[in-house]
Every structure is written in structure tokens, then in C-alpha cells.
Amino acid sequence: MKKYEVGPETVRMLGLGHPWVIADRFTKGWKGAAVGELALICDDKQKALATALLDPADRVVARIVGPPGIHLDASWFRKCLQKAQQLRQQAGLDETDAYRLVNAEGDGLPGLTIDCYASYLMIQLYSAAWDNFLPVLLEVLKELFSPAGIYRKLRPQETRQLEAKTSGKEYSRLLWGHAAPVPLQVRENGLLFLTDLREGLNTGLFPDQRRHRLDLMQRVKGKRFLNLFAFTGAFSVAAAAAGARQVTSIDVSGRYLEIARDNFSLNRLNPKRHHFIVGDVFAELAKLDQAGERYDVILFDPPSFSTTKKSQFSTRGGTAQLVSATLRLLESGGLLISSSNHQKVEMSDYLKELRRGGLEAGCELRTIYRGGQPEDFPVPASFPEGSYLKYVISVKD
């Protein structure tokens, strides 16, 4: 196993338990480093510090997989996956079969995630360094979990290239087993949802919001609920199932809202008793305000960045504008539930965006809850970058 030297700052970070080696002037001197190579990371005295998987063309040039001298064989993968499976016993999955089985750095497999959808597994590799190890990983997954099929979701850079095309919108490949039915029905907190493991950048359900949907169900009985950027309506279904008096879902995609209606029907909830609005969120908020519509609970969980023909939204700066527009429709004493999965925006900065939005609307917001990822999305204490999800509940005075 070859050795590669890192600088003093990287030595310090590795000593603190950080799982990444970031490209710098020291890593530029690595000779012959190859993607997927298993190597020893060492200090200037050639002392081995850790075993890493190399990806020299990436910003993260090496991902730490363990102490010096380990090998990524079937035994190693088996131990990692069994440990991950045991941790999921803390995740409250009795009425859930859509969850994250492996959360990259949080489960000792940096740059690799595995999601479970009913009897199917979905692998996503955030580094090409894992490609050479896919065969042994597949064998261990089959041995431990006996899935009906295993998919691989394409890497983010690959999906961006596909998204630029007008056709060819399949973002995953079946690696082994039988193809999943389309749609595939999964269960979360006892509710049923339709997913698609083939198409779209997302499957139709975000498992990292599972706990928050359960929390929402405790807050909306008899209330008027507005769900912005509703996607396929998972929060809307949860609210309606919990007894919300009226649920309004807004999304720019008519196709997503059709799936939302199907999700309502799947759970024996009559979609005709609720409202589904296709359109740009800001434009529709203005229309609802002019019509005098008001709500007791409003939730928004936008993508980090999205563009429509008429406008664009980004978490940085856009959140304050969204808060301001939303508060005009929220009753005094009502709940504003705001969420973001933008990894580069920390909670403290996100709260500043909420404050700015409240000031612009002339309202006082009191935060009563702050949340993040559920138990199946663990994050090492030494890796704050992994805590991407922000979920805040505020009361409008």
C-alpha cells in the first residue's frame, strides 16, 4: 500500500477525526495517485495516520475509511453494514420501510449512501473511488439483506449532465435483481407513498424528513395547512391524515401534484376535499393574499436552488423573501415551519434569514423548535459538514 504525505493542517484535522483530505499544495505533489486506490495517509515523518480511498481529481482527494493497514474486503464491508443496521434499531422504523441504511461518513463509508425502499436498495456514490468496490459491496448486501433488487443512483455531476438534456431522464441503473414496480409503494410512519426508483433526481419521498412529518401530525388537527414547494405531497398527506381541516399544496410541477393526489387516494384521503395549485410559489402567495386566504400552519421546504420561467429561488437571500411573503397569509399565533437542506448554510445563518424575513413583514417570530436529520442519518461529531438539514418551527406574534 503506497504512502501519500499531507500537510500539518490536514494532520491536525485527521487527528480531530475529520474524514476528508481536501486538495491543497501538499496533495498536488502526490505522484501516480489513482482514483479508487487504497493508500496510507502519512505526516512529514512518514508516520501512517489512516487508510484512505483516493480520488485525486476531486476537491476531496482522499476519504478516510479506517486506521492504517485495513483492506476493503467482504469482511470489512460486512462489519460496516452490520454496525449500520444495528444503529437503525434506534430510528423508530416499526411502521416505516423507506429509510437510509448507510449515511456515508456517519456510518464509516465516506462518499457512499444506501437507501432502503421497501424490498429494494438504492446505492449512491459521491466519489468515483468507490466504483472498483461495487462488486464486493453488492455481494455483501445480497448476503445480509436479501433485497429484491439493488439500484445505483448516478453521481451528482452525472445527473447535472442528464438534466441539461431534453430526454433521457433516467437517473439510476439496476445493478442486480428484479426491477422495482413503477410506482413502488413504500410506508412511512404508517402512511403509504408512491416512489419511482428509475426517474427524476429524487424518488418522490425524502426520508430525512420522516420525523418532522410525524411531528407535524401532532400540530395540525382542525387547522388550515399550507404546504409550499409541496413536491409529491408527503407533508400534505401527513397533515390530512392527522385531521387538518384544509390542506393546500403548491408546486410548480403539475406532474408532482398529480402524484400528490395519488398519495392522498392511496391513504383513503379524498383529494377533492383539499386544494392543489400548480404555479410559482411567490406568484401564488400573492394571489392567495389578494383573495384574503389565511392559514394556521404554513410549511416551506424548498430545494436549495430552483428556477422557473418567471423566477428563481435560492436558500441564500431567498429564504428571507419567502418568509416575508408567507407571513402575510399566516394568522397571528400561527406556526411557520421552515426547512432547508442547503449544506453550506449553517443553522445560525439560516435563523438570520428568518429574522430578516420577519422584520420585512413587520412581524415578530418566536422559535419554538429546531431540528435536523433523523437517527438513520447519523453524523460524526468531527464532521459538522454532514449536518445539512435545518427544520425550524416559529410562532407568529
Secondary structure, DSSP 8 states (H G I E B T S, - for coil): --EEE--HHHHHHHHTT--EEE--TTGGG--S--TT-EEEEE-TT--EEEEEEE-TTSSEEEEEEESTT---SHHHHHHHHHHHHHHGGGS--TT--EEEEEEGGGGT-TTEEEEEETTEEEEEESSGGGGGGHHHHHHHHHHHH--SEEEEE--HHHHHHHHTSSS--B-EEEEEE----SSEEEEETTEEEEE-SSBSSS-S--GGGHHHHHHHHTT-TT-EEEEES-TT-HHHHHHHHTT-SEEEEEES-HHHHHHHHHHHHHTT--GGGSEEEES-HHHHHHHHHHTT--EEEEEE---SEEE-SS-EEEHHHHHHHHHHHHHTTEEEEEEEEEEE--TTS-HHHHHHHHHHHHHHHT--EEEEEEE---TTS---TT-GGG---EEEEEEE-
